[in-house]
Amino acid sequence: MTTNGTEPAFPVRIGAVVGGSLSRGLDVRLESARAVEDVKVGTFVTVQGQFNRFFGIVTDLQLESSDPRMASAVAGGGAALAEALSGTTAYSTASVTPMLTMTAGDEGPQPARSMPPHFANAYRASNDDVAAVFGSEDARHIWIGSPLDMEDTRVCLNLEEFVKRSNGVFGKSGSGKSFLTRILLAGILQRNAAINLVFDMHSEYGWQSTSESGYAAKGLKQLFGSRVSVFTLDPASSRRRGAPTDYDVVIGFDEIEPDDIAVLASTLHVTDLGVQSCYALERRFGRNWLLEFLNHSQEDLASLADSMGENPGTLGALRRRLSQLQRFGFMSEHSTGGSAVRQVLEHLQDNRHVVLEFGSYGDNIAAYLLVANLITRRIHGEYRERTEKALAEGKPQPTPLLITIEEAHRFLDPGVAGQTIFGTIAREMRKYRVTLLVVDQRPSGIDGEVLSQVGTRIVCQLDNDRDVDAVLTGAPGSRELKTVLSRLESQQQSLMFGHALPMPVVVRTRAYDESFYADMSVPGHGSAPGAASTPSRSDLFG
Amino acid sequence: MPAARPASSPSPSSDPTTADPGATKFGEVVEASVDSVTGQCHTLYGAPPLGTLVRVGASLFAVVDGVSTAALDPGRRVIARGAGLESESDVYAENPQLERLLRTDVTLTVVGHEEGGRYFQHLPPLPPRIHTFLYACSGAEVRGFMERSDWTALVLASALPTADDVLAAALREAAPHFDAPRAFLMQTCRAIASQLPTDAARLAAIMRRLPLSEDS
């Protein structure tokens, strides 16, 4: 399984297994004073059993003593006593959670369901061990970062598996979510693992944006040119930033359905009764219900309420709330026939990746919710149709579609997750080859049912306990992972676990810089030739 | 006689030709069991200090755990003789017979033996014979035997109420024979620590009796 011809690094022994359990983790007694301070939470460890090799991760460190009264015995004992006691009566252990078993000569790492015996030697994992577990960069794997303290080792993510499920990138603001997301999106684009649709709330994925340190990070359009189309809701803002765009998005009032209002209810302060009235209005006026309703004058409203059997107060309040939509520059009174939405769909069908910039509307959560929901609902219908048709006719299924949404808890909070199309996608659209990439800083705000469907979770630093708990819900060994998560640095470090990774891993995210751009400029993928997998993919598109 | 005669040999093993020339003969065995030996010194007050490593005959090693002086005949108690005399030495000068009427005994805790040129830090199969000569070990013997620290277990496990003092004394006596006394003491203390996993207080008490300067 080694990736190259280099000799494996000399294994550094850290200690021996002295106890533990599969669920709690193995207790490895650290043998040298050096190991005690060198071994960190998150360090990869291999344990050599008699027949198998185990691959695990350090989840905790403890100072232990064989004498419960030691603390009182050493009072005033001085340096010599401390020297005699350390490593004998007083010692350190590391909790190592065994994650994978590697049996020589078979199919590769398997989830660990057995344990090494007492006194099995534990070593620091070498580069080759890590490569054997996470694979190396190829047509399916993208190098995403390095394990802590193993700067020249590459952790790779299997993108093909990644896009099969919905995924999440979580972390508090400023922890590097956007850069991670950029790396993922660029990798997916380059390797054709899926088609991307990005709802780019802060206009940072399409064209270059400036990082906190003042570094200008290139956008997808700059890296991949014509394979990426940038749509904008706010052409003026795009022009100001000098970002070229392909389409200005205009949405007609007739494209808005009561379901869209239901999603916006809490943002626009529309009551449940108001939402019900929307459905009644649609039944009465048909497709163009919203504009017709908004065009009613105050006096007409009373007679409308009368004829519909609604409360005039409710309708009045509803009209006031909904009139906020008229202030959005991208809304068009006269229906354009849904051309913008259709354009997005056509681009996606054309295997072109779409970034939808919100410009100054990025700060308006109502606009973001409305547009993202509206477009995605159409895509949902379209993909469902295409996939069912492909299945019925025995044709290849459409290329997977990955929809990236930011501030995801707004779409997926327990109150609206049942109504928004994103909730539906997260729960069931895997079958129709549409998945989500959820980028969020408040995972605790996301509906538990949706969160449980998130396949691969990439977690940067989180401060709030509720967010930490939410993001780890259902993950095996979540208690141990919590310790790891709480030790993440505030930038460029993340804990990744779930479907696309054989085991949880803490990585220092690779830099999004010139060398990354250079890697991305090679069609297919970075270094190794991946010709073998390319034809099958193009067959799929054909 | 071969130098590597096993300690179990019942034949006299006190042949002085096998002894280290640096070792000093000081007495002989008068009572022996596998784990402890009582010896009588050849001269009154001629016992080596507490904790001294002693070779019993050719092949047995023991540590001095007690020294006592009393009347040769246990039935005849020593009486005070110093009334009217100036000093203690005058007592012995006036009563030259005392050198013959008193005896100095040492008790020893057996800590190992030598067989075929190798040191074993556990009990010998048989006790030494009576009248086997006792030698205070030379520096080379001390270094050779105490290089490993397993012998401390036998002292710690002995029933002596003064075991900790004996152990500390043995270390104090042995340390000057090593090039790096502190390193020797620390190495042995760590071995003691691993033998006392649940008793750090006892280790601390032993270590307080050792010349371990805190600043080194």
Interface residues (C-beta under 8 A of the other chain):
Chain A: S65 S66 D67 P68 R69 M70 S72 A73 V74 G77 G78 A79 A80 L81 E83 A84 L85 G87 T88 T89
Chain B: M186 C189 R190 I192 A193 S194 L196 P197 T198 D199 A200 A201 L203 A204 M207 L210 L212 E214
